[in-house]
Amino acid sequence: MTANPHGTLAAVAAPDLRLRQNNFDLLRFLFAFTVFLVHAHVLSGAEPLAVLSGLLSSEIAVKSFFVVSGFLIFMSYENSRDIRSYFAKRARRIYPAYFSVIMICAVLGSVFSVHTWGDYFSPQLLKYVSANLLFLNFLQPNLPGLFESNSLQAVNGALWTLKIEVMFYLSVPLVVMAFRKLGRMPVLLTLYICSVIYSVGMEGLAGKTGSGFYLELQRQLPGQLAYFIAGAAGYYYFQYLSKYAAWLVVLAVAAFALQAWLPWAAIQPAALGVLVVFSACVVPCLGNFGKYGDFSYGIYIVHFPILQTLIAYGLFGKSPWVMLLLAGALVIAVAFLLWHFIEKRFLRKSSHYVAASHG
C-alpha cells in the first residue's frame, strides 16, 4: 500500500483541533486506575475495600478502553502513510512495555517464588514466557511457586485484554477495505449487530449449560467488537455526534438508568460510545494531561503483579486503606519509570506525547 491506505475514505468529519486537544489521556488514566482500585479489593478480599467494587466497575472501565481504542486506532490508520507505517506505530506503542513487564516478572518471580531456583527455572517458566510474549496468556498465567497462597495465582490477570487489542489492530485494515467495497455505515452496523448477537448467544449458552466456558468466549474479540465499533463510529461520524451531543448524551444516560428494562446488550456499546467520545472530544479539554507522559498503559500492565506481591506478603491484612494508598503510589511510580525508560524511547518524535514533553 502507498500513501492514503484507503483512498477517498481518508476524509473524516472530526475537527483536527479536537483530535489534538482532547481528554483521551485523562480518561484512559481514570479507566486504568479504576481497574487497579477494583482489583485491589477483588484480589485482596479486604472487606473495607468492598466499597470500591460497589462504586466502581472494572468491566465498564475495560469496555470504555475498547471504545477509546476504536476511535484512536481507526484514526491512527487513517493518518498512517501506509499499512506498514500503521503496524509499526502499533507495535512500538504496545510491545516494548509489554515485553519488559513479562520478562521482569519472569526474572523477579525467582526471588519471590517458594520454589528453589532449580525448580523455578523449569519448562513451566519457559511456557509462561513464550505464551505471554505471544499474547496467549491463558495458556500459562502462572509462574512456578509464585502467589500460591493468594486467592488467584495468575501473575498478571489483566493482560487478557491485550490479545483482544492486538486482534483488533490486525482487523482494522480489513474493516477499512470492506468500507471501500460495501460502504462505511453498512459495515459498521453489520459488525456491531454480529458482535451483539455473538455476545447474547454466548451468554445464553452459559445460562443454559451452566458452563463458564461460554462466558470466557463472550469476553473475546467477537463479543467486545461492538465497543470498538462504537468508538470507530464516534470517530467517523464525529460531526453528527458533536451536533446532536446534548440529545445523544441524554439518551445514553437514560439508557444506563433504564437498562433493566431495555435490550441492554444491544444498547450498551452505543450508549457507552456516546458518553466516552463526548467526554473526550466535546467536553472542553481539561488541560494537557499527557504533557508528562501517558502512564495509563503502564498502570494497566503493572498493577496486577504489584498487587499480587503485596497480597502474598499479607500487607493488605491490617490497614487495607493505607496499603491501597501505598500500592497506588507504587503502581504510578513504576508506570512513570516504564514510560520514561521504555515506552517513550520507542515512539517517534512526531508522537504528541514526545512533542508535549518538549513543549
C-alpha positions in Angstrom: 0.0 0.0 0.0 1.0 3.5 -0.7 0.1 6.8 0.9 -3.6 7.2 1.9 -4.2 3.5 2.6 -7.9 3.6 1.6 -8.4 6.3 -0.9 -11.5 8.6 -0.7 -12.4 7.4 2.8 -9.5 9.3 4.3 -11.5 12.4 4.9 -13.0 12.3 8.4 -15.5 14.7 10.0 -13.7 15.2 13.3 -12.1 18.6 13.5 -8.3 18.5 13.8 -8.2 20.7 16.8 -10.4 18.4 18.9 -8.2 15.4 17.9 -5.1 17.3 19.1 -6.6 18.8 22.2 -8.9 16.3 24.0 -9.4 14.4 27.2 -8.5 10.9 26.0 -5.3 10.8 28.1 -7.2 11.8 31.2 -9.9 9.2 30.5 -7.5 6.4 29.9 -5.7 7.2 33.2 -9.1 7.2 35.0 -10.1 3.9 33.4 -6.7 2.2 34.2 -6.8 3.5 37.8 -10.4 2.2 38.2 -9.3 -1.2 37.2 -6.5 -1.0 39.8 -8.9 0.0 42.5 -11.4 -2.7 41.8 -8.6 -5.3 41.6 -7.2 -4.2 44.9 -10.5 -5.3 46.6 -11.1 -8.4 44.4 -7.6 -9.8 44.8 -7.0 -8.9 48.5 -10.5 -9.7 49.7 -10.2 -6.9 52.2 -13.7 -6.2 53.4 -13.1 -2.4 54.0 -12.3 -2.1 50.3 -15.6 -3.6 49.2 -16.9 -0.1 48.7 -14.6 0.2 45.7 -16.3 -2.7 43.9 -19.6 -1.2 44.8 -19.0 2.2 43.4 -16.7 1.4 40.5 -16.9 -1.0 37.6 -13.7 -2.5 36.1 -15.9 -4.0 33.4 -17.2 -0.6 32.3 -13.6 0.7 32.5 -12.3 -2.0 30.2 -15.2 -1.6 27.8 -14.5 2.1 27.8 -10.9 1.3 26.9 -12.2 -0.6 23.9 -14.3 2.4 22.8 -11.2 4.7 23.1 -9.2 2.2 21.0 -11.9 2.0 18.4 -11.7 5.8 18.0 -8.0 6.3 18.2 -6.9 3.2 16.2 -9.0 3.9 13.2 -7.7 7.5 13.4 -4.2 6.1 13.5 -4.8 4.0 10.4 -6.4 6.9 8.6 -3.3 9.1 9.3 -0.7 6.4 8.5 1.3 6.7 5.3 0.7 3.0 4.5 -0.1 -0.2 6.2 3.5 -0.8 7.3 3.6 2.5 9.0 0.4 1.7 10.8 1.6 -1.6 12.1 4.9 -0.2 13.1 3.2 2.5 15.2 1.0 0.0 16.9 4.0 -2.3 17.6 6.1 0.5 19.0 3.3 1.6 21.2 2.2 -1.7 22.8 5.1 -4.2 22.6 8.2 -2.7 24.3 6.5 -2.1 27.6 4.6 -5.4 27.4 7.8 -7.3 26.6 9.6 -5.6 29.5 6.8 -6.4 32.0 6.6 -10.1 31.0 10.4 -10.5 31.3 10.8 -8.5 34.5 8.0 -10.6 36.2 9.7 -13.8 34.9 13.0 -12.8 36.4 11.8 -11.3 39.7 9.5 -14.2 40.1 12.5 -16.3 41.0 13.1 -14.0 44.0 9.5 -14.3 45.4 8.8 -17.9 44.4 8.6 -20.5 47.2 10.5 -22.9 44.9 14.2 -23.3 44.7 15.9 -21.7 41.7 16.4 -25.1 40.2 12.7 -25.8 40.4 11.7 -22.3 39.3 13.8 -22.3 36.1 11.7 -25.1 34.5 9.7 -25.8 31.4 6.8 -24.1 33.2 8.8 -20.8 33.2 9.6 -21.2 29.5 6.0 -21.9 28.7 5.0 -18.8 30.7 7.5 -16.5 28.9 6.7 -17.9 25.4 2.9 -17.9 25.8 2.8 -14.5 27.3 5.1 -12.9 24.8 2.7 -14.1 22.1 -0.3 -12.6 24.0 -1.5 -16.2 24.7 -1.7 -15.5 28.5 -4.4 -18.0 29.1 -2.1 -20.9 28.1 0.2 -20.2 31.1 -0.9 -17.5 33.5 1.1 -18.7 36.5 4.8 -18.9 37.4 6.3 -21.8 39.4 5.7 -21.4 43.1 4.5 -17.8 42.8 1.4 -16.5 44.7 0.4 -19.9 45.7 -1.3 -18.6 48.9 -3.2 -15.9 47.0 -6.9 -16.4 46.1 -5.8 -16.1 42.5 -2.4 -17.4 41.3 -2.2 -15.6 38.0 0.8 -13.3 37.7 -1.0 -10.7 35.6 -4.6 -11.4 35.1 -5.2 -8.0 33.5 -3.4 -9.0 30.3 -6.3 -10.9 28.8 -7.5 -7.6 27.1 -4.2 -7.1 25.3 -4.7 -10.1 22.9 -8.1 -8.6 22.1 -6.4 -5.2 21.4 -3.9 -6.9 19.1 -6.6 -8.8 17.2 -8.4 -5.6 16.8 -5.3 -3.9 15.4 -5.0 -6.7 12.9 -8.6 -6.4 11.8 -8.6 -2.6 11.2 -7.1 -2.8 7.7 -9.6 -5.5 6.7 -12.5 -3.4 8.0 -11.4 -0.4 6.1 -11.0 -2.5 3.0 -14.6 -3.6 3.5 -15.6 0.1 3.7 -14.3 0.6 0.2 -16.3 -2.3 -1.1 -19.5 -2.1 0.8 -19.7 1.4 2.4 -18.7 2.6 5.8 -22.1 2.6 7.6 -23.3 -0.8 6.4 -20.0 -2.4 7.5 -20.0 -0.7 10.9 -23.7 -1.7 11.5 -23.1 -5.3 10.4 -20.1 -5.8 12.7 -21.9 -4.2 15.6 -25.0 -6.4 15.2 -22.9 -9.5 14.7 -21.0 -8.7 17.8 -24.1 -8.2 19.9 -25.7 -11.5 18.5 -22.5 -13.4 19.4 -22.4 -11.9 22.9 -26.0 -12.6 23.6 -25.6 -16.1 22.2 -22.6 -16.9 24.4 -24.4 -15.6 27.5 -27.5 -17.7 26.6 -25.3 -20.8 26.2 -23.7 -20.1 29.6 -27.1 -19.9 31.3 -28.4 -23.0 29.6 -25.4 -25.2 30.2 -24.1 -23.7 33.5 -20.6 -23.6 31.9 -18.4 -20.6 32.5 -16.5 -21.5 29.3 -19.1 -19.6 27.2 -18.7 -16.5 29.4 -15.0 -16.7 28.6 -15.8 -16.9 24.9 -18.2 -13.9 25.3 -15.2 -11.8 26.6 -13.2 -12.4 23.5 -12.9 -10.2 20.4 -16.3 -11.1 18.8 -18.1 -10.2 21.9 -16.2 -7.0 22.5 -16.1 -5.8 18.9 -19.3 -3.7 19.3 -17.3 -1.4 21.7 -14.5 -0.9 19.2 -17.1 -0.3 16.5 -18.9 2.3 18.7 -15.6 4.1 19.1 -14.9 3.9 15.4 -18.4 5.3 14.6 -17.6 8.1 17.1 -14.5 9.0 15.0 -16.0 8.7 11.5 -19.3 10.5 12.4 -17.9 12.9 15.0 -19.6 15.9 13.3 -23.0 14.3 13.9 -22.2 13.4 17.5 -21.0 16.9 18.2 -24.0 18.5 16.5 -26.5 16.4 18.4 -24.4 15.9 21.5 -26.9 17.1 24.1 -29.7 14.8 22.8 -27.4 11.8 22.4 -25.9 12.2 25.9 -29.4 12.4 27.4 -30.4 9.3 25.6 -27.2 7.5 26.7 -27.7 8.4 30.3 -31.3 7.5 30.2 -30.3 4.1 28.7 -28.0 3.4 31.6 -30.7 4.4 34.1 -33.3 2.2 32.4 -31.0 -0.7 31.4 -33.0 -3.3 33.4 -36.0 -2.6 31.0 -34.0 -2.4 27.8 -32.2 -4.9 25.5 -29.1 -3.8 27.2 -26.6 -6.0 25.4 -27.6 -4.2 22.1 -27.7 -0.7 23.5 -24.7 -0.6 26.0 -21.9 -0.3 23.4 -23.6 2.6 21.6 -24.5 4.3 24.9 -21.0 3.9 26.3 -19.5 5.0 23.0 -21.5 8.3 23.1 -20.5 9.1 26.7 -16.8 8.3 26.2 -16.4 10.2 22.9 -18.4 13.1 24.3 -16.3 13.2 27.4 -13.1 13.1 25.3 -13.8 15.4 22.5 -16.9 17.5 23.2 -16.3 18.4 26.8 -13.7 21.2 26.8 -10.1 20.0 27.1 -9.2 19.8 30.8 -5.6 20.7 30.4 -2.7 18.9 28.7 -2.9 15.7 30.8 -0.4 14.0 28.5 2.3 16.6 29.0 4.3 14.4 31.4 3.6 11.2 29.5 0.9 8.5 29.1 1.0 6.4 32.3 -2.3 4.7 31.7 -0.9 1.7 29.8 1.9 1.3 32.4 -0.7 1.4 35.2 -2.8 -1.2 33.5 0.0 -3.7 32.8 1.9 -3.4 36.1 -0.8 -3.0 38.7 -1.8 -6.7 38.9 1.6 -8.2 39.7 2.3 -5.4 42.2 -1.0 -6.1 44.0 -0.3 -9.9 43.9 3.1 -9.4 45.5 1.8 -7.2 48.3 -1.1 -9.5 49.0 1.2 -12.5 49.1 3.1 -10.9 52.0 -0.2 -10.2 53.8 0.3 -6.4 53.6 -3.4 -5.7 53.0 -4.4 -7.5 56.2 -4.2 -4.9 58.9 -4.6 -1.5 57.2 -6.1 -2.0 53.8 -6.7 1.7 53.1 -3.2 2.7 54.0 -1.9 -0.2 51.9 -4.1 0.9 49.0 -2.6 4.3 49.0 0.9 2.9 49.1 0.1 0.4 46.4 -1.4 3.2 44.2 1.7 5.3 44.7 3.9 2.3 43.8 1.9 1.5 40.7 2.1 5.1 39.4 5.8 5.3 40.2 6.5 2.1 38.3 4.3 3.3 35.4 6.3 6.6 35.4 9.6 4.7 35.1 8.2 2.4 32.5 7.1 5.3 30.4 10.3 7.3 30.6 12.8 4.5 30.3 10.9 2.1 27.9 7.7 3.4 26.2 8.8 6.9 25.2 12.1 5.7 23.8 10.3 3.7 21.1 7.9 6.4 20.0 8.5 8.6 17.0 9.4 12.3 17.6 6.1 13.2 15.9 4.2 11.5 18.7 2.1 14.0 20.6 3.4 12.6 23.9 7.0 13.2 22.8 6.2 16.6 21.4 4.3 17.6 24.6 7.2 16.6 26.8 9.4 19.0 24.9 6.8 21.7 24.6 
